Amino acid sequence: MESLTPTELKSILFSKRANIYYLEKCRVMQKDGRVLYLTEGKKANQYWNIPIANTTVIMLGTGTSITQAAMRMLASAGVLVGFCGGGGTPLFSGAEIEWLSPQSEYRPTQYVQGWVSFWFEEDKRLQAAKNFQRQRCDFLEKVWGKDRDLQSAGFYADDAEMERALQAFRQGIEHVGTVSELLAAEAHFAKQLYKYSAQRTDYGDFSRDTDAGDTANIFLNHGNYLAYGMAASVLWVLGIPHGFAVMHGKTRRGALVFDVADLIKDAIVLPGAFFCAMNDYREQEFREYCLLKFTEHKVLDFMYDTVKKQSLQWQKGVGSDDGDIYQSE
């Protein structure tokens, strides 16, 4: 059987790709025109195929290595590769995932041009940050309004408590005059969501701490980094550098990744962490839960649409090359 080259693979839109991989204690390599990962068994080594044409992100955890040939194929297929700590979270406090971005001169141009056209104006950056927060609230209401798993655990966006929290946050979004004030309003809203989630799942006292060892905090770390991987992939596909943040720290190289990931974390990752902790899920089961929900609620489509719309809000008449392979995104 003849092997396929990356250019011969059938193209799948990034927003429709199904797979996010987290790998640990294995070696990723290229073999016979495919990308595989090798695990060492007691009796024999085993090879497992990675369907790169249908993959958005590969997260390499502890004990992993990757060959140059495999990276070349992954880059050709547009797969974002990231080194991270165990379970998808950093090994050391304060460390960030290091992303290896595929390079392509055929990424679209209109989105980065549109983004840059407003980014250097402080008032427009604030407006963009507010737009992201409005979309964040809308997506939460949409997901919680139809997700049966969350509803079975008592999560409802139209509960009186949640309606008050959402209304207060939306009012805060409209009235704040700086990004710092918006961040404060967001932090207050997040505390209300943590409290609400802990109450609905009888979790007990909860305090958000990325270094804590309780199940909910571990799941939140894990789910957040899955969201970061998708956000980074979205920005790469649209050609927008991660440093052009509108809300998080402007001195952090990947801050825009956090801005985009926040669009979906409250709706899926946050309640899911408590729901899975309540049901005694293992970490692998929580990861599978997140990926299922990301697909069910079309998270990548939502991220793409939101970022594209925001990038072109003040930009008209900016086109892309006719041959751009990502223009249908």
Stockholm file with secondary structure:
# STOCKHOLM 1.0

chainA/1-329         MESLTPTELKSILFSKRANIYYLEKCRVMQKDGRVLYLTEGKKANQYWNIPIANTTVIMLGTGTSITQAAMRMLASAGVLVGFCGGGGTPLFSGAEIEWLSPQSEYRPTQYVQGWVSFWFEEDKRLQAAKNFQRQRCDFLEKVWGKDRDLQSAGFYADDAEMERALQAFRQGIEHVGTVSELLAAEAHFAKQLYKYSAQRTDYGDFSRDTDAGDTANIFLNHGNYLAYGMAASVLWVLGIPHGFAVMHGKTRRGALVFDVADLIKDAIVLPGAFFCAMNDYREQEFREYCLLKFTEHKVLDFMYDTVKKQSLQWQKGVGSDDGDIYQSE
#=GR chainA/1-329 SS CCCCCGGGSCCCCGGGCCEEEEECSEEEEEETTEEEEEEECSSSEEEEEECGGGEEEEEECTTEEECHHHHHHHHHTTCEEEECCGGGSCSSTTCCCEEECCCCTTSCSHHHHHHHHHHTSHHHHHHHHHHHHHHHHHHHHHHHTTCHHHHHTTCCTTSHHHHHHHHHHHHHHHHCCSHHHHHHHHHHHHHHHHHHHHHHTTCCSCCCCTTCCSHHHHHHHHHHHHHHHHHHHHHHHHTCCTTCCSSSCTTSTTHHHHHHHHHHIIIIIHHHHHHHHHTTCCHHHHHHHHHHHHHHTTHHHHHHHHHHHHHTTTCCSCCCCTTCTTTTC
#=GC SS_cons         CCCCCGGGSCCCCGGGCCEEEEECSEEEEEETTEEEEEEECSSSEEEEEECGGGEEEEEECTTEEECHHHHHHHHHTTCEEEECCGGGSCSSTTCCCEEECCCCTTSCSHHHHHHHHHHTSHHHHHHHHHHHHHHHHHHHHHHHTTCHHHHHTTCCTTSHHHHHHHHHHHHHHHHCCSHHHHHHHHHHHHHHHHHHHHHHTTCCSCCCCTTCCSHHHHHHHHHHHHHHHHHHHHHHHHTCCTTCCSSSCTTSTTHHHHHHHHHHIIIIIHHHHHHHHHTTCCHHHHHHHHHHHHHHTTHHHHHHHHHHHHHTTTCCSCCCCTTCTTTTC
//
